[in-house]
Amino acid sequence: MKKCMDLLKIIGEKMKISFFEEFPTAANLAKLKYVNWDTKLYLAAPSIKEFLKLEKEILKNYKQVTEVIYWPILPIEKGYWISSWSDTSALKQLFFELLEEEKRREKTKEKSLSVMLDFEPPKQRRQILTRFFSFSKNRKQIIEFLVAAQENGIKLYNIEMSHLPESVVWFLGLGYNPLAFGHKNIAMYYTSFLRPVVGNSIAKFRFKRNVKKFVRRKMIIGVGLIAPGIHETESCYGAKELEEDLRICYKNKCKEAIIFRLGGMDKEMQKVFEKFV
């Protein structure tokens, strides 16, 4: 504890710690009781209507949540995540609804909509083949939305598949150049996946090396997992490993780390986070 506090004194600047929540059930959102610092919540929802309902309830009941970011997800049969292999009509409808909501907010002088696009291959991997011929059309549609979002004032965050080289990620449409479209990129780099495969030491070395790269690129860093996602079988880790990752982020002056996910919070995790906020 003393070592960590000494480190924080040396660095000086605080790191924002935010959360993803893929399953915004009452039980998972109740885990905000363990969050006693100002935080942001990246919230998955199947529609803008459902998101706005959840956003209103969260901001009313949890004063420590300063911002709720809409994380749109599609039906599994339409791709679930956003990519060039998603269903074309589903993408079109989603982007239309986002732009319409922002136009509504502009008329009513409300704060701009914050959106996070999670660029990943479809949950059902066979859709990469079945929608192979839609790839170019969908990628063009995504790029057009990124341009329109910037022009209309949507505050946009994009998740990037950061285990792959940047050139490959951008070629496949699993990430986009923030300098071209004005969004903020989030590096999805979870050591809980690596640790069982390569061991803790190598996983920490790789994470440290990549965090330095992410910070240079002014990216937000996804950290975890402390609870499984949609597959339900994802590797997770405990408080000790979480603290190791957060210390690396902090030491390298990461501005914001987003933890996957809120539902994994408990008193033990809370003690770790309190060392860094």
N, C-alpha and C positions, 0 to 999 in steps of 0.2 A: 504493500500500500504506500509506504513512504517513498519507495523508488518511483512509483507511478506519479505521486504528487510532486516530487522533485522534477520529474520530466515535464509535467504540465507548467511548472513555474518557469522552466527554461524556455519553453515554446511560447507561453503567454496567451496566445489566441485560442479561444474555445472552438471546438468542432461541433457542428450541428449533427445531432443524431435523430434520424427520422425512421419511419417504418413503412414497409409494404404490408398490406393485408389483402390476400387473395380471396378470403372467405369472410365477408363482413357480417358474421352472425352476431347475435347479442352476446354470446359467450366470449367470442374473440374480441369484440370491441370493449367488453368489460375489462380486458387486460390493460386498458389505458389507466386503470387505477395504480399501476406500478410505474407509470411515467410521470414524474414530478418535475419535469423541465419542459420548456417550450419545444414543441415538436411539429413535424409535418407528417401527414398520413397519405400515402399513395394507395388509393382504394379501388379495388376491382368491382365493377358493376356491369350488368348485361345491357344497360340502357342509360341514357342521360336522365330519364325520368327517375329511375331507381337511384341513381347517384345523387341527384339533387335532394331527394328525400333523406338519404343517409347523411349527406353533408349537413343539412339543416339540423338533424338530430345530434350529430357529433359536435358541431360548433356550439350548440346550446348546452350540452351536458358535460363537455370536457373543455374547460377554458385553456388548458395547456396546449391544445391543438390550434396552431396559428393558421394552418392552411390545409385544405383537403384537395388532393389532386385526383382527377378522374382517370382511372385506369380501365379503359374499355376492353371488354372481352367479348368474343363472338361465340355462338353456339359451337360445340365441338365439331359437328358435321360441317361447319363453315370455316373451320381453321383454328378456332379458339384464340390464338395469338394473331397479331397483325403481321402479315408478310406478303410477298409476291405470290404465295401459294394459297392465300385466303380466297374465299368465295368473292367473285367480282362484285356481285350485286350487294353483298353484305358490306363490303368496303365502301361502296358508293353511298349506301344508306347511312352508314356511320359518319362519314365525312360530311354529308349534308346536314345531319343532326347537330354535329359539333359547330359548324359554321352558323347555322340558324340560332343556336343557343348563344353564341357570341354576339350575333347581331341584336338579339333580344336584350342582352346585357348592356350593349352600347346605348340602346334607346332608353333604357331605364337607369342609366348611369351607374350600373353595378360594376363591381370588380371583374376584371377579365377572367375568363375561364382558364383554369390550369388543367392540362391534359398530359398524360404519360402514355406514349405508344410503346408497347412491349413487342419489339421485333424479334420473333423467334419462328422457326419452322413449325408447321401445324402439329398439334398433339398427335393426330393420326398421321403418321409419317407417309402412309401410302398416298396421301393427298399431294405430295410433292410430284408424284407421277401422274395422278389423275388430273392435276391442274397445270401440268407442264406447259401446255400451250397458252395458258392465261398469264404466265409469268411476266412477259413484257408489258402487257396491257395493265396488269395490276401494279407493277413497279412505276409505270408512268402515272397512274392514278394516285399513288402514294406521294410521288414527287410533286404533283400538282396541288395536293392538299397541303404539303409542307410549305409551299409557296403561299397559298391562300391563307394558311394559319398565320404566317408571319405578317401578311398584309392586313389581316383583320384583327390582329392584336391578341390572338390566343397565346397564352404562355405555355410553351411546349417542351416536354421532356421526352427523350427517346432512349429506350434501353438498347444497348449494343452487345452483341455476342462477343465477349472480350477474350475468350480462350483461343479465338482464331486471329490470324493476321488481319490488320485493318483493311488492307487491299482486298482480301477475300470477303470480309464482312460487307464492305460497301458494294462490291461487285454482285453479291447475292441479294442485296437489298435488305440485309439484316442490320443495317446501320447506315447513317447518312451524315455527310459533312456538315457540322454545325456552323461553319463559317459561311456556307452557301445558303443555309435556311434559317439561321438565327435561333435554333433551339439549343437546349442543354442536353448533352449526352450523359447517360448513366452506364458505367462499366459493370456488367454483370459477371463477377468473378468470385465464386463461392468456394472457399477452401474445404468446406465440409465434403465436397465431391472428391477433392484431390487427396485429402489426408489418408483415407483407407487404401488408396491405390499406390501412392508414392511415399507415404510416411509423413510424419509431422515436420521433420526438419526440411525436407525438400519442398513440401507444400508452403512452408513459411518463407523459404528463400525465394520461391517463384512469386509468391504474393508480394513480398517486399519489392522485388524487381518491377513487377507490374504496377504496383501502387505509385512508384516514382514516375512511371510513364503516364499513368492516368492523371496525376497531379500536374505534370507538365502540360498535358492537353486540357487542363481545367475541367476534368470530368468529375461527376459525383460517383461514389463507389458503392456498389451493392455488396453487402457483407452477410455471411451466414453459411448455412441455414440453421435457425434455432427451432424451426418447425417445418414439416413437409409441405409440399405444394400439391398441385392438381394430380400428380401421379401417385401420391400417397406413400411412395417407397423411397423418396429422395433421402440421401444421407444427411443427417443433422449432427451438430456437435453441441458441447456443453459450455458452461460459463468460462472454464479455463481457456479453451480454444478461442472463444469469442473475445476474451480480453487480449489474447495474443494478437489477433487480427486488428482490433481497435487500437492497440498500442502502436502497431506499425502504421496505421492510417494517421494517427495523431502525430507521431514523430516526423512523418513526412508532410505535415501541414495540409492534410486533406480538409477541405472546407465543409463537406457534408458526407456522411456515411448513412446509407439506408439499409436497415436490417430486415432480412426476410426471416420470419415475419412476426407481426404483433402477437399472434396467437401463441407464440412460444415464450412469452414473457412470464416471469414469476419473480419471487423475492430474491432468489439467487442471481438471476440475470440483472435485476434492478441494481443490486450492489455493484456489479461490474460497470454498468452504464454511468452510475453516479461518480465514478472515478474520472470520467472524461467530459462531463457537462458542467 
